[in-house]
Amino acid sequence: MELKTKAYFCHMANNEDLFKNIIAHAKEYGFVFQSSELYDGLSAVYDYGQNGAELKRNIREYWWKSMVQFNDNIVGIDSAIFMHPTVWKASGHVDAFNDPLIDNKDSKKRYRADVLVEDHIAKIEGKINKEVEKAAKRFGDAFDEKQFRETNPRVLENLAKIEDIRNRFFPALEAGDLEAVRQVIIDLEIVCPVSGSRNWTDVRQFNLMFSTNMGSLSEDSSVIYLRPETAQGIFVNYLNVQKTGRMKIPFGIAQVGKAFRNEIVARQFIFRMREFEQMEMQYFVRPGTEMQWYEHWKETRMKWHLSLGIPASKYRFHDHDKLAHYANAAADIEFDFSFGFKELEGIHSRTDFDLNRHQEFSGRKIQYFDPELNESYVPYVVETSIGLDRMFLAILSSSYKEEKLEDGSERVVMNLPAMLAPCKAAILPLMAKDGLPEKAREIMDFLKSDYMCQYEEKDSIGKRYRRHDAIGTPYCITVDHQTLEDNTVTIRDRDTMKQDRVNIDRLESIIREKLRS
Ligand code: GAP
């Protein structure tokens, strides 16, 4: 059955509704569940269901392949989550991995001071956008948004307010002047969203690392941390890998693994989690060449994102003006999530800060002898660091489409890049009788050693197509009575919904081609 339809995108009420729909869809189709949902959930912790785990694994593999397999000077490791506590002293996390927190005395709710101020700024930006929207309606085609933003008095007044807040707040935050941070909140008359009051406590620094005890007897136990980034596992293994792998600079060490942060503001679904996964690569270079490698990795990582076929307009760079004390250049690759452009990946030129600190705290020499220069030095590091869960969210939200079809029906389809799809092909006997299931099982057995496939015989064929559209399966293969006569099946393309009749012998190569494109 060919559905001769031309799909067009429904206009959603707004981005907030769209985001809610994506979250509901992720649950309904086995992508993401709230952790411990049976016990009312655990905030900012999520589980990946049967389709989510596959999608996540495919993203992870795509990253690993392009970073490790395709670069003969990058190797991968898998270091432990628990590390010696001094690692986190050396890295600066014990002393400085903090969020500024403030409590409302009436609601007893705790907030991140910077988020309260950012939300206040977002409200002012909302006012500006409303002005722009109103003017756009008023002037129609003649509207010049750029000129309006640069000249309208109300827009300019609000922009000046934002500038003023930023100029006061961020220097205070950076200087660790918590009294001045609090004063900005008071002066802006920010109220607690729950109690509506301005009854605020002092601002305090709160360390984001989770800690636990190691050792079975309490008197023997010592506090250790759950790693807040995977990068330190790479730094402390630098010498091991360089020596055993006989690596020559420049070279990289990559790793994928869990990281843990006691995030206070936990919202936006899997965007900010307390337990998440990072894909990081530290590239060790000769001092003085780091800016060249920094530019190289910025470009390479952006190309990686674009290779997935997501429109370039969804991505942008955000170069950091203010740098962390260990960095001499830093940029984020931001993604246009339904709640605005936000950080997806960081590219940082971290100088020799980390290796130097580990040298200092461990008392061991961490150096590289450069045969070309005939000298030893502590290598500089360029880091690429992306959150796997955030990448998952970026893929999920850019693939999710609600479509109205020409025949009046509707469908939800996930236009996932084929190579990332949890299931590559669904094998569907038209009916659960007449030898069709047996033939379909034969095809399934033939394809499943190379591709994740699903066999389904329940419900009408139309319902089964919709179910596979909803999880992003690129192909549905239908076995019907003709199959038994001439060894052909229909193969339906998820995006065009077009069906072709092909010989079973061609199925493998059709899927292989699709995954390559
Ligand atoms: N080693 C450098 C580092 O950890 P980061 O900017 O703190 O840098 C890197 O984190 C990436 O990890 C971010 O760009 C983001 O994708 C991801 N990430 C950080 N915190 C996260 C959280 N709470 N939940 C999910 N992903 C997070």
Residues whose N, C-alpha, C, O or C-beta is under 5 A from the ligand:
A	BS01	GAP	P228 E229 A231 R261 E263 I270 F271 R272 M273 F276 E343 L344 E345 G346 S385 I386 G387 R390
